[in-house]
Amino acid sequence: MLNTLLTELERKGEQNDRQQSSKEQRYLNITRDTGEFLRVLVKATGARRVLEVGTSNGYSALWLASSLPPGGQLTTIELLPAKAEEAQRHFERAGLAGCITLLQGEAGALLAALPAGFDLIFLDADRARYVAMLDELLRLLRPGGLLVCDNAVSHRQELEAFVAALNARDGLSLSLVPVGKGELLVHKGE
Ligand SMILES: C[S@@+](CC[C@H](N)C(=O)[O-])C[C@H]1O[C@@H](n2cnc3c(N)ncnc32)[C@H](O)[C@@H]1O
């Protein structure tokens, strides 16, 4: 059931993104191997509270939510109402709506209203805003938690200022993993 939906979204994403020139109309999903990598990270870290910034049509959220232990919860944020509605339909179809809270709106504003204590945060939205979001992201991530940032190889230059800001902070450990479009792992020290 879940795998059928994931495969369907992979085909749809590939076809749609080839045809659409506007960024807003594209899904820009993570690759399947990134989904598998996120699954390993959620399971291996025992993450129970996961936050995603940049839902699109819900493809990566399906990987994250389906990897949670019983009682685990994913909060995911999407700016565009049409994409948020489409994602919600996919969560319901996968039987995962009960463990996903989808917030529609601008991440910068929504992050400030969330309580801290996330075990894992997956960042896959507007890269130009990551530096401005950094304080909030680090407040939300629990000590010992993991921040994962997509596109760290595919858009390395766009992320330079963000990586420099991370490197300037005490207590963070960084590692770039060449899976999919490149996943930057950031561990927040205890
Ligand atoms: C790369 S796509 C996310 C793909 C998704 N993680 C997946 O793999 O299925 C980025 C998404 O972030 C959303 N986005 C961009 N800026 C945002 C912001 N400031 N707040 C919330 N969402 C934002 C876009 O509308 C877009 O749907």
The ligand as a MOL file (V3000), in Angstrom:
LIG
                    3D

  0  0  0     0  0            999 V3000
M  V30 BEGIN CTAB
M  V30 COUNTS 27 29 0 0 0
M  V30 BEGIN ATOM
M  V30 1 C 12.0150 20.8140 -2.3310 0
M  V30 2 S 10.3120 20.9950 -2.0030 0 CHG=1
M  V30 3 C 10.0370 19.8150 -0.7070 0
M  V30 4 C 10.0180 18.4020 -1.1830 0
M  V30 5 C 9.5910 17.4200 -0.1330 0
M  V30 6 N 10.4250 17.5100 1.0610 0
M  V30 7 C 9.6740 16.0230 -0.6850 0
M  V30 8 O 10.7860 15.5180 -0.8170 0
M  V30 9 O 8.6200 15.4550 -0.9830 0 CHG=-1
M  V30 10 C 10.2850 22.5000 -1.0890 0
M  V30 11 C 8.9260 22.8750 -0.5720 0
M  V30 12 O 9.0980 23.8810 0.4160 0
M  V30 13 C 8.0520 24.7980 0.2950 0
M  V30 14 N 8.5160 26.0680 0.8790 0
M  V30 15 C 9.3660 26.9630 0.3180 0
M  V30 16 N 9.5680 27.9970 1.1410 0
M  V30 17 C 8.8390 27.7410 2.2570 0
M  V30 18 C 8.6260 28.4560 3.4620 0
M  V30 19 N 9.2330 29.6230 3.6920 0
M  V30 20 N 7.8000 27.9140 4.3860 0
M  V30 21 C 7.1980 26.7190 4.1660 0
M  V30 22 N 7.3630 26.0030 3.0280 0
M  V30 23 C 8.1770 26.5050 2.0890 0
M  V30 24 C 7.7670 24.8840 -1.1850 0
M  V30 25 O 6.4660 25.3690 -1.4580 0
M  V30 26 C 8.0010 23.4480 -1.6390 0
M  V30 27 O 6.7970 22.7180 -1.6810 0
M  V30 END ATOM
M  V30 BEGIN BOND
M  V30 1 1 1 2
M  V30 2 1 2 3
M  V30 3 1 2 10
M  V30 4 1 3 4
M  V30 5 1 4 5
M  V30 6 1 5 6
M  V30 7 1 5 7
M  V30 8 2 7 8
M  V30 9 1 7 9
M  V30 10 1 10 11
M  V30 11 1 11 12
M  V30 12 1 11 26
M  V30 13 1 12 13
M  V30 14 1 13 14
M  V30 15 1 13 24
M  V30 16 1 14 15
M  V30 17 1 14 23
M  V30 18 2 15 16
M  V30 19 1 16 17
M  V30 20 1 17 18
M  V30 21 2 17 23
M  V30 22 1 18 19
M  V30 23 2 18 20
M  V30 24 1 20 21
M  V30 25 2 21 22
M  V30 26 1 22 23
M  V30 27 1 24 25
M  V30 28 1 24 26
M  V30 29 1 26 27
M  V30 END BOND
M  V30 END CTAB
M  END
